[in-house]
Amino acid sequence: MHPPQNPAYIRLLACFSILLGLCACGRESYTTWNCSSTSDAKISMVLRKAQMEFKGDQLDFCGSLGNQSYFDQKCPAQTTQSSVTFTPSSGLLLNNGQEFQCAAL
């Protein structure tokens, strides 16, 4: 049986491999992203271990469902009710309903 040849699957697998490799390093690692929306100038977003820094807020990782990761200052009982949803494969970030397109630096 051959693995799927879907480009989204391959990208997700590559991202997962990179994240796994970074976690294995034992040093503090982070990824900086440039995010923009139609109403805001570019905003930096940083993913560091299990935290996100965005718009001056320090957000905790609340969990993942599929290819979406959820962050909030205080994680709700229902992960999907978190204030921030981030999809690394597409760079889409939703912050309290506001949509941002992000690209890794």
C-alpha positions in Angstrom: 0.0 0.0 0.0 1.4 3.4 -1.0 1.0 6.6 1.1 -1.4 9.2 -0.2 0.2 11.6 -2.9 -2.1 14.5 -1.9 0.1 17.7 -1.7 -1.7 18.9 1.5 -0.9 15.5 3.1 2.7 15.8 2.1 3.0 19.4 3.4 1.4 18.3 6.7 3.7 15.4 7.0 6.7 17.7 6.3 5.6 20.2 8.9 5.1 17.4 11.4 8.6 16.0 10.7 10.1 19.5 11.1 8.3 20.1 14.4 9.3 16.7 15.7 12.9 17.4 14.8 12.8 20.7 16.5 11.3 19.2 19.7 14.1 16.6 19.7 16.8 19.2 19.7 16.4 20.0 23.4 17.1 23.7 22.9 14.5 26.5 22.8 13.2 26.7 19.3 10.7 29.0 17.8 9.1 29.9 14.5 8.3 33.5 13.5 5.5 34.2 11.1 4.4 37.4 9.4 0.6 37.8 9.5 -1.6 40.3 7.7 -5.2 41.0 7.3 -7.2 43.5 5.2 -7.5 45.9 8.1 -4.1 45.6 9.8 -0.5 46.1 8.8 1.8 43.1 9.1 1.9 41.6 12.6 4.5 39.2 13.9 3.4 35.9 15.4 5.8 33.6 17.2 5.3 30.0 18.0 7.6 28.9 20.9 7.2 25.5 22.3 3.5 25.3 23.5 2.9 29.1 23.4 2.0 31.7 20.8 2.9 35.4 21.0 0.5 37.5 18.9 -0.6 41.1 19.2 1.2 41.4 22.5 -0.7 38.4 24.0 0.9 35.3 25.4 -1.4 32.4 24.4 -1.2 28.8 25.6 -1.6 25.8 23.3 -5.0 24.3 24.0 -4.9 21.3 21.6 -5.2 20.3 18.0 -8.0 18.8 16.0 -7.0 17.6 12.5 -4.7 20.2 11.0 -5.9 23.1 13.2 -4.2 24.2 16.5 -6.0 26.1 19.2 -4.6 28.8 21.5 -6.0 31.0 24.2 -5.0 32.9 27.4 -7.0 30.4 29.4 -8.0 27.3 27.5 -11.8 26.6 27.5 -13.3 23.2 28.3 -14.1 22.9 24.5 -10.9 23.3 22.6 -12.7 24.5 19.5 -14.0 27.5 21.5 -10.4 28.9 21.9 -10.0 32.5 20.8 -7.3 31.7 18.2 -7.3 29.0 15.6 -4.2 28.4 13.5 -3.7 26.1 10.5 0.1 25.8 9.9 -0.3 24.1 6.5 -2.2 27.1 5.0 -1.0 29.9 7.3 -4.6 30.8 8.2 -5.0 32.3 11.6 -8.4 33.3 13.1 -8.2 35.6 16.1 -11.6 36.2 17.7 -13.2 35.9 14.2 -10.7 38.2 12.5 -8.8 36.4 9.6 -5.1 36.7 9.1 -2.9 35.1 6.4 0.5 34.2 7.8 3.8 33.1 6.2 6.7 31.6 8.1 10.0 33.6 8.0 
